[in-house]
Amino acid sequence: MPAAAAPFSLGDGADACLLLHGLTGAPSEVRPVGEALARAGFRAIGPLLPGHGTTPHDLETVTRGEMLDAARDALLSLRGARRVYLCGLSMGALLAVQLAAKGFVRQGVAPVSALALLAPAIDMAGLTWVFTQVVGRLPAIPGVVGKGARDIQQLAGRPPPDDRVPPGDPTPRTAVAADGSYTAIPLRWGRELRLLSQEALAVAGRIRARALLLHGGRDRTSSIRGTRRLARALAGPATVRVFPSSGHVLPLDVDGPAVCDAIVSFFLEERASPATGGAPSGA
């Protein structure tokens, strides 16, 4: 496992935040947010989700239900925290919505006080739309396909990774990048991601906690339309912020420091004004 793919636990504050990375990503892509939260006095944990940190072939056998179960187990590890916050990127944002909608008070976890949802994978764009809406509607197809360079504007001008498949090699040569993310994805996850999106939208109306939704103005992976649609579906107060210079992986991109500052400020504001927060209906 690349060091960047390792899970993290930062800070020891009384209030805790669970940070969930995206599909084919790694904890490294949300770690800058975790570090900023830890500096502000929060405890921040970023688990490695199933099928990640090894090879894309391991992801091929993971279901969306297993992904949600792993996120739930990570949230349950925050038992005893005074207040609980959720932050998710892309697929991680979909998992965060489902966790917040359910609530785990009976299991000893405080109601979710607020959510930060980064580039939620609700409506996809470009080739990712084809992946979820076309490939994702076909009968299950085995195999892994290269997905090329990450959607990060900060990488613009650099050569894209070589994801060509050499003869006789079933996996792209750069399947695992230095930051622990994959440059290849199982075909069957087109369907899984599409269904995760639908399921998150279906339960969003149960969430009364405040939410901050962030999207990159140059995101080529998910559409701002989906972020706005999710904001309208949430029952609690929701604010959408666009960071014009960034792509999909916001914490690692041009606007990364501003993104981290926005999330920390949002959570601190909620913590200082508890009357504005709200528990999910499942609590």
Beta strands, then each sheet from edge to edge (+ up, - down):
strand 1: 8-10
strand 2: 15-20
strand 3: 43-46
strand 4: 83-89
strand 5: 112-118
strand 6: 144-146
strand 7: 184-186
strand 8: 210-216
strand 9: 238-243
sheet 1: 1+ 3- 2- 4- 5- 8- 9-
sheet 2: 6+ 7-
end
